[in-house]
Amino acid sequence: MYHKLFMELLASFPCVAVVGVRQCGKTTLLQQLAAPWQLYDLEKASDFEIISKDPDLFLRLHPNQVAFDEAQLLPQLFASLRVAIDADRGRPGRFIITGSSSPELISAISESLAGRVAILELAPFAFGETQQCSTSAIAELISRQASIQDFQALTIPENILQMQHDYWFRGGYPEPWLKNSPRFTKLWMQNYVQTYLNRDIQRLFPGLNRMKFMTFLQLLGNLSGSIINYSNVARILGVSQPTVRDYFLIAHGTFIWRHMPSYDKISSKRIVKHPKGYLRDTGLLHFLLHLQEINDLLAHPVMGQSWQIMVTEEILRGLNALGVAFDCFYYRTSGGAEVDLILEGEFGLLPIEIKYGQKVVGRELRGIRDFIKENKCRYGLVVNNGERTSRYDDNLIGVPFGCVLPA
């Protein structure tokens, strides 16, 4: 899904940074590079030693088409990259760096490589990728600034409902999909959580209380999709509010959690300003909630929030893969009116309501209708599980999640 944008960035910038959660496919992307590209893995002792002895000399000897996997492990590399890039600033496609630990990597990029690097954020498989589709049809139409009539033309493949429920429950991490075994998926998730906690977090934040953070990680399952009250979380964990805020920053900065701020630009309304957040991958969410199969999920109180998370991430990943610049928010007033997802970008302001059901009753759309009217939006979307697109108003349309672009 990201290959086209990746190649476009390489053709335009001297350095491309590929970031994203661990095990989302960054190394696989690098391994697809053709010769004469050279790949160095800085988690590999021999590669680390070769480069760390003298990064400036190494880059003089290897001035073009070199990729560094897990580059944040060698902070001094970034200053050397800046010097090497500036020696031939006009030539694109010279270096690639990857990392799954955003706090160190993004800091190093901003300090040493600002203006010299493009950042591509990879994510686990989107639903479309598990079905051999390039990207979300909804995201593609949003990126085109499509009309509401274009959304009406979307079609729904047969038997899509079962496939999307399977994806929803399993999440998008590539390796479980490739192995395609429930037993392997369970074991993989157990080891993934332990690796994240014992290697990534311990290495990045050696002074962190691992037991407290593990409890926090488990708590994220129940917090996903809800408005975050830092004082309540601090009381549950028995830590201070600043510590809780640090925990959320760590989870967001390592790409397992998405922080979603409130859209508070409507001056005439009393807006709930606390942020929302959620675990980005629903497979990880369901593992932490100890859900064993889809029926457990359908009976669980988190079901509605989980569906919203999956749909939201599908849209956001699709827009990222298309190289669209945007910000995302949620919206809620003190009176209870709310919209699940607000997108603001080059395509304008777009409110999106996300419903699991096939039928959506009128009273459930009051919040999005008011938002469209107050903000003079071109239209809004209601993503649901309908059998076809449905027009609720002149400027509000229901779009089934599994829709595809017409042939």
SEKOLDO-553541 format. One record per residue (C-alpha): residue in one letter; chain; x, y, z. Coordinates in nm, 3 decimals. Each point is the difference from the previous one (the first is absolute). Example, Ala and Ser with C-alpha at 12.3 -4.5 7.8 and 13.67 -1.06 7.14 Angstrom:
% residues 2
a | A | 1.230 | -0.450 | 0.780 $
s | A | 0.137 | 0.344 | -0.066 $
//
This chain:
% residues 407
m | A | 0.000 | 0.000 | 0.000 $
y | A | 0.286 | 0.239 | 0.078 $
h | A | 0.234 | -0.100 | -0.283 $
k | A | -0.112 | 0.267 | -0.248 $
l | A | 0.039 | 0.284 | 0.252 $
f | A | 0.332 | -0.145 | 0.120 $
m | A | 0.145 | 0.007 | -0.352 $
e | A | -0.138 | 0.350 | -0.058 $
l | A | 0.173 | 0.129 | 0.313 $
l | A | 0.328 | -0.170 | -0.097 $
a | A | -0.015 | 0.176 | -0.336 $
s | A | -0.045 | 0.338 | 0.170 $
f | A | 0.205 | 0.003 | 0.323 $
p | A | 0.363 | -0.090 | 0.079 $
c | A | -0.115 | -0.198 | 0.306 $
v | A | -0.324 | -0.179 | 0.090 $
a | A | -0.081 | -0.102 | 0.358 $
v | A | -0.239 | -0.295 | 0.031 $
v | A | -0.153 | -0.014 | 0.347 $
g | A | -0.270 | -0.215 | 0.157 $
v | A | -0.085 | -0.252 | 0.267 $
r | A | 0.227 | -0.302 | 0.034 $
q | A | -0.081 | -0.291 | -0.235 $
c | A | -0.209 | 0.208 | -0.241 $
g | A | 0.218 | -0.075 | -0.305 $
k | A | 0.276 | 0.263 | -0.006 $
t | A | 0.284 | -0.252 | -0.045 $
t | A | -0.202 | -0.188 | -0.263 $
l | A | -0.038 | 0.325 | -0.193 $
l | A | 0.378 | 0.050 | 0.006 $
q | A | 0.065 | -0.355 | -0.112 $
q | A | -0.197 | 0.070 | -0.316 $
l | A | 0.255 | 0.261 | -0.110 $
a | A | 0.196 | -0.107 | -0.304 $
a | A | 0.379 | 0.016 | -0.036 $
p | A | 0.211 | 0.208 | 0.038 $
w | A | -0.185 | 0.088 | 0.325 $
q | A | 0.186 | -0.122 | 0.309 $
l | A | -0.188 | -0.082 | 0.323 $
y | A | 0.157 | 0.028 | 0.347 $
d | A | -0.190 | -0.119 | 0.306 $
l | A | 0.116 | 0.189 | 0.309 $
e | A | -0.148 | -0.268 | 0.227 $
k | A | 0.262 | -0.232 | -0.151 $
a | A | 0.328 | 0.029 | 0.193 $
s | A | 0.226 | -0.026 | -0.303 $
d | A | -0.186 | 0.271 | -0.194 $
f | A | -0.011 | 0.225 | 0.304 $
e | A | 0.376 | -0.031 | 0.053 $
i | A | 0.084 | 0.072 | -0.364 $
i | A | -0.193 | 0.327 | 0.002 $
s | A | 0.046 | 0.117 | 0.359 $
k | A | 0.382 | 0.007 | -0.018 $
d | A | -0.006 | 0.305 | -0.225 $
p | A | -0.339 | 0.092 | -0.155 $
d | A | 0.149 | 0.290 | -0.200 $
l | A | 0.259 | -0.222 | -0.164 $
f | A | -0.258 | -0.272 | -0.064 $
l | A | -0.226 | 0.247 | -0.184 $
r | A | 0.292 | 0.131 | -0.205 $
l | A | 0.065 | -0.358 | -0.110 $
h | A | -0.374 | -0.067 | -0.053 $
p | A | -0.145 | 0.332 | -0.123 $
n | A | -0.306 | -0.136 | -0.180 $
q | A | -0.282 | -0.255 | 0.028 $
v | A | 0.060 | -0.116 | 0.356 $
a | A | -0.279 | -0.103 | 0.237 $
f | A | 0.034 | -0.008 | 0.381 $
d | A | -0.254 | -0.215 | 0.186 $
e | A | -0.078 | 0.105 | 0.363 $
a | A | 0.210 | 0.313 | -0.045 $
q | A | -0.092 | 0.147 | 0.340 $
l | A | 0.244 | -0.248 | 0.160 $
l | A | 0.290 | 0.212 | -0.128 $
p | A | -0.082 | 0.366 | 0.077 $
q | A | 0.332 | 0.131 | -0.134 $
l | A | -0.098 | -0.127 | -0.346 $
f | A | -0.244 | 0.286 | -0.051 $
a | A | 0.255 | 0.281 | 0.018 $
s | A | 0.219 | -0.195 | -0.244 $
l | A | -0.295 | -0.044 | -0.235 $
r | A | -0.059 | 0.375 | 0.002 $
v | A | 0.360 | 0.063 | -0.107 $
a | A | -0.015 | -0.270 | -0.268 $
i | A | -0.331 | 0.129 | -0.139 $
d | A | 0.119 | 0.361 | -0.010 $
a | A | 0.307 | -0.104 | -0.199 $
d | A | -0.236 | -0.090 | -0.289 $
r | A | -0.332 | 0.157 | 0.102 $
g | A | -0.161 | -0.011 | -0.342 $
r | A | 0.016 | -0.375 | -0.048 $
p | A | -0.311 | -0.190 | 0.120 $
g | A | -0.032 | -0.361 | 0.110 $
r | A | 0.331 | -0.037 | 0.181 $
f | A | -0.089 | -0.123 | 0.348 $
i | A | -0.282 | -0.178 | 0.183 $
i | A | -0.031 | -0.023 | 0.377 $
t | A | -0.262 | -0.200 | 0.191 $
g | A | -0.106 | -0.020 | 0.361 $
s | A | -0.278 | -0.130 | 0.220 $
s | A | 0.089 | 0.224 | 0.295 $
s | A | -0.139 | 0.335 | -0.095 $
p | A | 0.111 | 0.216 | 0.297 $
e | A | 0.373 | -0.037 | -0.072 $
l | A | -0.032 | -0.020 | -0.376 $
i | A | -0.227 | 0.300 | -0.051 $
s | A | 0.212 | 0.208 | 0.238 $
a | A | 0.318 | -0.088 | -0.190 $
i | A | -0.167 | 0.077 | -0.334 $
s | A | -0.128 | 0.338 | 0.116 $
e | A | 0.336 | 0.099 | 0.145 $
s | A | 0.231 | -0.120 | -0.278 $
l | A | -0.197 | -0.072 | -0.317 $
a | A | -0.275 | 0.263 | -0.014 $
g | A | -0.062 | 0.099 | -0.362 $
r | A | 0.206 | -0.291 | -0.129 $
v | A | -0.230 | -0.292 | 0.075 $
a | A | -0.353 | -0.118 | -0.078 $
i | A | -0.179 | -0.207 | 0.263 $
l | A | -0.218 | -0.296 | -0.096 $
e | A | -0.202 | -0.162 | 0.278 $
l | A | -0.069 | -0.369 | -0.062 $
a | A | -0.277 | -0.189 | 0.175 $
p | A | -0.103 | -0.366 | 0.020 $
f | A | -0.219 | -0.137 | -0.280 $
a | A | -0.315 | 0.193 | -0.077 $
f | A | -0.311 | -0.200 | -0.088 $
g | A | 0.050 | 0.074 | -0.368 $
e | A | 0.346 | -0.155 | 0.005 $
t | A | -0.131 | -0.328 | 0.140 $
q | A | -0.242 | -0.007 | -0.294 $
q | A | 0.255 | 0.098 | -0.268 $
c | A | -0.137 | 0.354 | -0.028 $
s | A | 0.239 | 0.295 | -0.021 $
t | A | -0.167 | 0.232 | 0.250 $
s | A | -0.330 | 0.094 | 0.162 $
a | A | -0.260 | 0.112 | -0.253 $
i | A | -0.129 | 0.253 | 0.253 $
a | A | 0.350 | 0.145 | 0.053 $
e | A | 0.060 | 0.019 | -0.373 $
l | A | -0.320 | 0.194 | -0.062 $
i | A | 0.077 | 0.234 | 0.291 $
s | A | 0.345 | 0.066 | -0.147 $
r | A | -0.157 | 0.088 | -0.336 $
q | A | -0.240 | 0.248 | 0.162 $
a | A | -0.273 | -0.212 | -0.156 $
s | A | -0.363 | 0.106 | -0.013 $
i | A | -0.276 | -0.171 | 0.194 $
q | A | -0.114 | -0.151 | -0.331 $
d | A | 0.338 | -0.176 | -0.031 $
f | A | -0.064 | -0.169 | 0.334 $
q | A | -0.344 | -0.107 | -0.120 $
a | A | 0.166 | -0.187 | -0.288 $
l | A | 0.198 | -0.229 | 0.232 $
t | A | -0.077 | -0.371 | -0.023 $
i | A | -0.005 | -0.275 | 0.263 $
p | A | 0.170 | -0.333 | -0.080 $
e | A | -0.178 | -0.323 | 0.086 $
n | A | 0.104 | -0.181 | 0.319 $
i | A | 0.190 | 0.306 | 0.123 $
l | A | -0.166 | -0.001 | 0.343 $
q | A | 0.167 | -0.320 | 0.122 $
m | A | 0.341 | 0.110 | -0.127 $
q | A | -0.015 | 0.338 | 0.170 $
h | A | -0.109 | -0.157 | 0.330 $
d | A | 0.295 | -0.238 | -0.023 $
y | A | 0.236 | 0.293 | -0.056 $
w | A | -0.164 | 0.202 | 0.275 $
f | A | 0.053 | -0.275 | 0.256 $
r | A | 0.355 | -0.096 | -0.110 $
g | A | 0.144 | 0.347 | -0.061 $
g | A | 0.261 | 0.078 | -0.259 $
y | A | 0.344 | -0.117 | 0.118 $
p | A | 0.149 | -0.172 | -0.307 $
e | A | 0.162 | -0.310 | 0.152 $
p | A | -0.318 | -0.152 | 0.150 $
w | A | -0.172 | 0.054 | -0.336 $
l | A | 0.284 | -0.173 | -0.184 $
k | A | -0.001 | -0.299 | 0.240 $
n | A | -0.383 | -0.004 | 0.012 $
s | A | -0.024 | -0.209 | 0.320 $
p | A | -0.206 | 0.099 | 0.308 $
r | A | 0.247 | -0.177 | 0.229 $
f | A | 0.295 | 0.180 | -0.160 $
t | A | -0.180 | 0.333 | 0.025 $
k | A | -0.053 | -0.046 | 0.374 $
l | A | 0.364 | -0.095 | 0.060 $
w | A | 0.120 | 0.281 | -0.225 $
m | A | -0.205 | 0.259 | 0.189 $
q | A | 0.134 | -0.125 | 0.336 $
n | A | 0.356 | 0.034 | -0.121 $
y | A | -0.069 | 0.331 | -0.171 $
v | A | -0.120 | 0.160 | 0.323 $
q | A | 0.297 | -0.137 | 0.194 $
t | A | 0.247 | 0.114 | -0.266 $
y | A | -0.155 | 0.346 | -0.009 $
l | A | 0.020 | 0.026 | 0.378 $
n | A | 0.332 | -0.171 | 0.071 $
r | A | 0.204 | 0.117 | -0.296 $
d | A | -0.139 | 0.316 | -0.159 $
i | A | -0.133 | 0.175 | 0.310 $
q | A | 0.283 | -0.113 | 0.226 $
r | A | 0.259 | 0.115 | -0.252 $
l | A | -0.166 | 0.335 | -0.065 $
f | A | -0.095 | 0.076 | 0.360 $
p | A | 0.231 | -0.198 | 0.230 $
g | A | -0.128 | 0.176 | 0.314 $
l | A | -0.364 | -0.090 | -0.067 $
n | A | -0.187 | -0.215 | 0.253 $
r | A | -0.069 | -0.303 | -0.219 $
m | A | -0.270 | -0.148 | 0.224 $
k | A | -0.197 | 0.327 | 0.007 $
f | A | 0.037 | 0.041 | -0.374 $
m | A | -0.116 | -0.358 | -0.061 $
t | A | -0.311 | 0.071 | 0.207 $
f | A | -0.048 | 0.318 | -0.202 $
l | A | 0.034 | -0.198 | -0.323 $
q | A | -0.272 | -0.242 | 0.112 $
l | A | -0.217 | 0.297 | 0.099 $
l | A | 0.025 | 0.146 | -0.351 $
g | A | -0.236 | -0.271 | -0.124 $
n | A | -0.283 | 0.126 | 0.219 $
l | A | 0.086 | 0.364 | -0.069 $
s | A | 0.000 | -0.037 | -0.379 $
g | A | -0.261 | 0.217 | -0.166 $
s | A | -0.086 | 0.191 | 0.315 $
i | A | 0.070 | 0.355 | 0.116 $
i | A | 0.314 | -0.002 | 0.211 $
n | A | -0.007 | 0.134 | 0.355 $
y | A | 0.362 | 0.007 | 0.114 $
s | A | -0.084 | 0.034 | 0.368 $
n | A | -0.216 | -0.317 | -0.005 $
v | A | 0.274 | -0.199 | -0.173 $
a | A | 0.257 | 0.131 | 0.248 $
r | A | -0.218 | -0.110 | 0.292 $
i | A | -0.045 | -0.350 | -0.147 $
l | A | 0.374 | -0.042 | -0.057 $
g | A | 0.108 | 0.165 | 0.325 $
v | A | 0.228 | 0.249 | -0.177 $
s | A | -0.001 | 0.375 | -0.059 $
q | A | -0.184 | 0.175 | -0.284 $
p | A | 0.329 | 0.110 | -0.164 $
t | A | 0.112 | -0.365 | -0.001 $
v | A | -0.327 | -0.105 | -0.165 $
r | A | 0.041 | 0.268 | -0.265 $
d | A | 0.352 | -0.131 | -0.064 $
y | A | -0.139 | -0.353 | -0.037 $
f | A | -0.250 | 0.116 | -0.261 $
l | A | 0.273 | 0.191 | -0.187 $
i | A | 0.213 | -0.315 | -0.005 $
a | A | -0.288 | -0.213 | -0.131 $
h | A | -0.083 | 0.258 | -0.269 $
g | A | 0.366 | 0.058 | -0.086 $
t | A | 0.062 | -0.370 | -0.058 $
f | A | -0.304 | -0.021 | -0.230 $
i | A | -0.214 | -0.245 | 0.198 $
w | A | -0.241 | 0.271 | 0.122 $
r | A | -0.160 | 0.286 | -0.190 $
h | A | -0.059 | 0.324 | 0.190 $
m | A | -0.304 | 0.176 | -0.146 $
p | A | -0.064 | 0.358 | 0.113 $
s | A | -0.338 | 0.165 | 0.024 $
y | A | -0.116 | 0.226 | -0.282 $
d | A | -0.055 | 0.320 | 0.195 $
k | A | -0.014 | 0.266 | -0.271 $
i | A | -0.374 | 0.071 | 0.034 $
s | A | -0.018 | 0.304 | 0.225 $
s | A | -0.379 | -0.011 | 0.047 $
k | A | 0.003 | -0.346 | 0.160 $
r | A | 0.120 | -0.134 | 0.333 $
i | A | 0.240 | -0.267 | -0.116 $
v | A | 0.139 | -0.296 | 0.194 $
k | A | 0.373 | 0.063 | -0.029 $
h | A | 0.149 | -0.314 | 0.152 $
p | A | 0.169 | -0.215 | -0.266 $
k | A | -0.109 | -0.343 | -0.113 $
g | A | 0.235 | -0.283 | -0.083 $
y | A | 0.016 | -0.361 | -0.103 $
l | A | 0.227 | -0.294 | -0.075 $
r | A | 0.054 | 0.027 | -0.372 $
d | A | -0.019 | -0.369 | -0.083 $
t | A | -0.324 | -0.178 | 0.089 $
g | A | 0.175 | -0.339 | 0.012 $
l | A | 0.224 | 0.129 | 0.279 $
l | A | -0.301 | 0.159 | 0.169 $
h | A | -0.196 | -0.327 | -0.002 $
f | A | 0.303 | -0.195 | 0.124 $
l | A | 0.042 | 0.232 | 0.299 $
l | A | -0.372 | -0.037 | 0.074 $
h | A | 0.036 | -0.382 | -0.011 $
l | A | -0.259 | -0.041 | -0.274 $
q | A | 0.030 | -0.344 | -0.159 $
e | A | -0.233 | 0.022 | -0.301 $
i | A | -0.226 | 0.238 | -0.189 $
n | A | -0.310 | -0.090 | 0.206 $
d | A | 0.185 | 0.104 | 0.317 $
l | A | 0.063 | 0.337 | -0.163 $
l | A | -0.360 | 0.044 | -0.117 $
a | A | -0.122 | -0.054 | 0.359 $
h | A | 0.265 | 0.222 | 0.162 $
p | A | -0.071 | 0.359 | 0.117 $
v | A | 0.298 | 0.126 | -0.203 $
m | A | -0.149 | -0.129 | -0.328 $
g | A | -0.125 | 0.337 | -0.125 $
q | A | 0.325 | 0.180 | 0.080 $
s | A | 0.202 | -0.280 | -0.157 $
w | A | -0.196 | 0.028 | -0.325 $
q | A | 0.056 | 0.376 | -0.002 $
i | A | 0.373 | -0.052 | 0.051 $
m | A | 0.027 | -0.244 | -0.290 $
v | A | -0.192 | 0.225 | -0.241 $
t | A | 0.188 | 0.311 | 0.111 $
e | A | 0.339 | -0.164 | -0.046 $
e | A | -0.099 | -0.133 | -0.343 $
i | A | -0.081 | 0.353 | -0.115 $
l | A | 0.307 | 0.161 | 0.160 $
r | A | 0.239 | -0.266 | -0.135 $
g | A | -0.149 | 0.043 | -0.345 $
l | A | 0.050 | 0.377 | 0.006 $
n | A | 0.358 | -0.040 | 0.128 $
a | A | 0.078 | -0.248 | -0.278 $
l | A | -0.125 | 0.251 | -0.256 $
g | A | 0.222 | 0.275 | 0.142 $
v | A | -0.293 | 0.219 | 0.107 $
a | A | 0.066 | 0.264 | 0.265 $
f | A | -0.270 | 0.008 | 0.269 $
d | A | -0.077 | 0.021 | 0.371 $
c | A | -0.251 | -0.216 | 0.185 $
f | A | -0.224 | 0.080 | 0.295 $
y | A | -0.313 | -0.113 | 0.178 $
y | A | -0.283 | 0.236 | 0.096 $
r | A | -0.229 | 0.008 | 0.302 $
t | A | -0.198 | 0.275 | 0.166 $
s | A | -0.092 | 0.022 | 0.367 $
g | A | -0.359 | -0.063 | -0.110 $
g | A | 0.095 | -0.341 | -0.139 $
a | A | 0.007 | 0.073 | -0.375 $
e | A | 0.298 | -0.179 | -0.155 $
v | A | 0.173 | -0.101 | -0.322 $
d | A | 0.234 | -0.298 | 0.004 $
l | A | 0.263 | 0.133 | -0.243 $
i | A | 0.076 | 0.346 | -0.136 $
l | A | 0.253 | 0.026 | -0.282 $
e | A | 0.149 | 0.335 | -0.096 $
g | A | 0.244 | 0.027 | -0.288 $
e | A | 0.055 | 0.104 | -0.358 $
f | A | -0.342 | -0.153 | -0.078 $
g | A | -0.176 | 0.232 | 0.246 $
l | A | -0.189 | -0.084 | 0.320 $
l | A | -0.170 | -0.339 | 0.003 $
p | A | -0.207 | -0.148 | 0.287 $
i | A | -0.037 | -0.379 | 0.010 $
e | A | -0.236 | -0.199 | 0.221 $
i | A | 0.078 | -0.371 | 0.043 $
k | A | -0.277 | -0.252 | 0.072 $
y | A | 0.024 | -0.377 | 0.025 $
g | A | -0.364 | -0.062 | -0.094 $
q | A | -0.157 | -0.035 | -0.341 $
k | A | -0.278 | 0.247 | 0.078 $
v | A | 0.062 | 0.341 | 0.154 $
v | A | -0.294 | 0.185 | 0.158 $
g | A | -0.040 | 0.374 | -0.039 $
r | A | 0.062 | 0.096 | 0.363 $
e | A | 0.348 | -0.157 | -0.020 $
l | A | 0.094 | 0.256 | -0.267 $
r | A | -0.088 | 0.316 | 0.190 $
g | A | 0.361 | 0.074 | 0.092 $
i | A | 0.142 | -0.029 | -0.350 $
r | A | -0.291 | 0.192 | -0.154 $
d | A | 0.054 | 0.290 | 0.242 $
f | A | 0.374 | -0.008 | -0.064 $
i | A | -0.048 | 0.014 | -0.379 $
k | A | -0.238 | 0.293 | 0.032 $
e | A | 0.209 | 0.196 | 0.248 $
n | A | 0.325 | -0.045 | -0.193 $
k | A | -0.149 | 0.022 | -0.350 $
c | A | 0.158 | -0.332 | -0.099 $
r | A | -0.053 | -0.122 | -0.357 $
y | A | -0.132 | -0.327 | 0.139 $
g | A | 0.050 | -0.263 | 0.266 $
l | A | 0.038 | -0.376 | -0.006 $
v | A | -0.162 | -0.273 | 0.208 $
v | A | 0.209 | -0.319 | -0.030 $
n | A | -0.216 | -0.302 | 0.079 $
n | A | -0.067 | -0.364 | -0.089 $
g | A | -0.275 | 0.067 | -0.250 $
e | A | -0.055 | -0.200 | -0.317 $
r | A | 0.025 | 0.314 | -0.216 $
t | A | 0.068 | 0.371 | 0.028 $
s | A | -0.292 | 0.201 | 0.137 $
r | A | -0.076 | 0.371 | -0.018 $
y | A | -0.122 | 0.139 | 0.333 $
d | A | -0.003 | 0.368 | -0.100 $
d | A | 0.123 | 0.211 | -0.289 $
n | A | 0.334 | 0.025 | 0.177 $
l | A | 0.016 | -0.326 | 0.199 $
i | A | 0.057 | -0.345 | -0.145 $
g | A | 0.034 | -0.347 | 0.150 $
v | A | 0.292 | -0.202 | -0.138 $
p | A | 0.053 | -0.372 | 0.080 $
f | A | 0.348 | -0.069 | 0.137 $
g | A | 0.072 | -0.274 | -0.254 $
c | A | -0.077 | 0.210 | -0.306 $
v | A | 0.232 | 0.014 | -0.301 $
l | A | 0.045 | 0.242 | -0.287 $
p | A | -0.213 | -0.081 | -0.306 $
a | A | 0.182 | -0.181 | -0.281 $
//
